[in-house]
Amino acid sequence: MGIFDKLFAELIDIIEWTDDTSNTLVYRFPRYGNEIKNGAMLTVREGQIAVLVNEGEVADVYEPGLYKLETANMPILSTLQGWKYGFESPFKAEVYFFNTTQFTDMRWGLRNPLIMRDSEFGVVRLRAFGTYAFKISDVKTLLTEIVGTDGHFTVEEISDQLRNLMVSGFANIVAESKISILDLAGNYDKLGGIMTEYLDPEFNSFGLTLTKFLIENISLPEAVEKALDERSSMGAVGDLDKFTKFQAAQSMRDAAQNPGGGAGAGIGMGMGFAMAQSFGEALSNQNKQKQNQDVPPPVPEIEHFYIVSDGQRAGPFNLAAIAEYIKKGDITADTLVWKSGMADWQAASEVRSIASMLNSEPPPIPKS
């Protein structure tokens, strides 16, 4: 910058910033040697905040309005400068303008699939993307922690870091929510609200605030989506047997509407045979069901037991005969019994159908 630039800068007494971009977060007003004339006018528009910085330290902060910069009415900068004699000479300070409007339609998305465990489909891979919005909430924190001495700080310089926060937070929230994959689509708004609360403290550490988090889509691998489509189709079909018969009838109708010979006739005959067989099987099944309803069930099989009496095998006896022997005392709890299907002889008390008869006698009447 030459001598003419220096002279031109000293003539300028208006400090303002008219932002003609859509991605500027912070803009440093250019001044030769950072000199500001005493009495210069500072214009801060709506959606802006101006900050005076002295030797890297934040001094006075100005909200939207028109200000006359005089060292006498800038308490912090005056304290930092420590002027002992007069306040009329130019003073050195950097002026930073901060764009406090919302930055909307910021994109986020998972670069790699998110692997998670679902209660219905087991381990699956998810992809997701959406948008978010943020704004500046603390100019001092943003200036000292992120911007530094950058004279033109844009959204692109911090968007990658914010996107990483989105991806990490989304993975944690989806895993902790334990919402089924089939129910995720109906919970986009709920997840967005949870994500906003979860990530806002992270944004605050940069001097920003997350105002909106939107999920546009959560998609599954192609194989899983195909399986879901097949499951939906089966549910729409309902009774598969009726659906097959309906399809066969439709094919017969189409063949009848095409009376030409050759392959069409052959197809029609084939479908006719298939349809006839299908109807025959259905009619046969109906007849069997009707016959089964008219015929009583089979008589239950009667149990027969062999017993060991005086070291000899006796029997077989049905349960009625066994009951008589129990009353006579010929069969006791220790008597060995056996029937077809038992692996070995067992004591009568261990066979359920006989054990219930061993204790059928009532106890003696108690004495009064």
PETAZI-V824092 format. One record per run of one state. SS is the DSSP state (A for helix, B for strand, O for the rest). FROM is the first residue (numbers start at 1). LEN is the number of residues. If there is no record, write none. Layout:
ss:SS from:FROM len:LEN
ss:SS from:FROM len:LEN
//
This chain:
ss:O from:1 len:2
ss:A from:3 len:9
ss:O from:12 len:2
ss:B from:14 len:2
ss:O from:16 len:8
ss:B from:24 len:5
ss:O from:29 len:3
ss:A from:32 len:3
ss:B from:35 len:2
ss:O from:37 len:3
ss:B from:40 len:5
ss:O from:45 len:3
ss:B from:48 len:7
ss:O from:55 len:2
ss:B from:57 len:6
ss:O from:63 len:2
ss:B from:65 len:5
ss:O from:70 len:1
ss:A from:71 len:3
ss:O from:74 len:1
ss:A from:75 len:7
ss:O from:82 len:9
ss:B from:91 len:2
ss:O from:93 len:1
ss:B from:94 len:6
ss:O from:100 len:3
ss:B from:103 len:7
ss:O from:110 len:4
ss:B from:114 len:5
ss:O from:119 len:3
ss:B from:122 len:15
ss:O from:137 len:2
ss:A from:139 len:9
ss:O from:148 len:4
ss:B from:152 len:3
ss:O from:155 len:1
ss:A from:156 len:22
ss:O from:178 len:3
ss:A from:181 len:24
ss:O from:205 len:3
ss:B from:208 len:13
ss:O from:221 len:1
ss:A from:222 len:16
ss:O from:238 len:2
ss:A from:240 len:17
ss:O from:257 len:6
ss:A from:263 len:32
ss:O from:295 len:9
ss:B from:304 len:6
ss:O from:310 len:2
ss:B from:312 len:7
ss:A from:319 len:10
ss:O from:329 len:7
ss:B from:336 len:3
ss:O from:339 len:7
ss:B from:346 len:2
ss:A from:348 len:3
ss:O from:351 len:1
ss:A from:352 len:7
ss:O from:359 len:10
//
